[in-house]
Amino acid sequence: MALMITDECINCDVCEPECPNEAIYLGPQIYEIDPARCTECVGHHEQPQCVQLCPVACIPVNPQHVESRETLMQKYLRLQAEKPASAA
């Protein structure tokens, strides 16, 4: 289940640097989450860090990208394999 940022986002920039997969980026108006990179922090943390830190609670599950924990772990492993050796 990739997450998404709703239009309640206040662009506080708390979430972006905390994303271990670099899935969060500043879009045209608000921060956005790349569903191809979002693992809900599976493989990194017990809870999604962006959700934990968001002061306005605007990061729900993206209904267009519902994934099982197993699928999220597979995505995490793929993203780790794509990292350059010096960044791993």
Sequence and secondary structure as in RCSB ss.txt:
>XXXX:A:sequence
MALMITDECINCDVCEPECPNEAIYLGPQIYEIDPARCTECVGHHEQPQCVQLCPVACIPVNPQHVESRETLMQK
YLRLQAEKPASAA
>XXXX:A:secstr
  B   TT     SSGGG TT  EEE SSSEEE TTT  TTTTT SS HHHHH TT    B TTS   HHHHHHH
HHHHHHHS TTT 
